[in-house]
Amino acid sequence: MNKIGERIRKRREYLELPMNVLSKGIGVTSSLLSQIENGKAFPSLHTLKHIADYLNTSVGALIGENDTFASNPVISWDDKKFVKRNENGATLYLMAHYSPLQTMEIYTVELEKDGNSTGLLDRRRNGQEYCFVINGNVSVKLEETSHELAINGSIYFYSHDLKHFQNIFAEKSYVLWVLSPLKTS
């Protein structure tokens, strides 16, 4: 079996997605998808992109560009990967190597004085989240209620409840932010 087909099959099975649902979603026959998964056919780049999008992963993950990370899962603080900076004084860093089989996303957020997380991630998520204050003091607003967390404080909540978290410390605050995977519909 070729590795691309194997990665597609593993990701599809991980998401508990039947082959006929994926094939219909990407516009190919179940027979062709079966041949791809079994290494008897290779997808075009166009089809591979549709598969990756539907499986909520990347073409790079399906072709194996991240396989080298499997042998070295360690990321030090200095090796964290910049993801995004918003206009509200918050910077998001990825704290784990990407894998198509991830069951959670792990970030750190650096918050400037009075900085907040608004706009860092798509808020149409349907999962669960956990925040842990590494340094500083942070206010977490869930729906209409704010919760103040000091250093080493944590909170667990449903993604759709989060409005934002904000630094209420006189200096920078750092938050560990763990998210469950996006739910596919």
ABEGO torsion letter per residue (X at the ends): XBAAAAAAAAAAAAAGBBAAAAAAAAGBBAAAAAAAAAGABBBBAAAAAAAAAAAGBBAAAAAGAAAAAAABABBBAAABBBABBBAAGBBBBBABBBBAABABBBBBBBBBBGBBABGABBAABBBBBBBBBABEBBBBBBEABBBBBBBGBBBBBBAAABABBBBABABBBBBBBBBBBBBBX
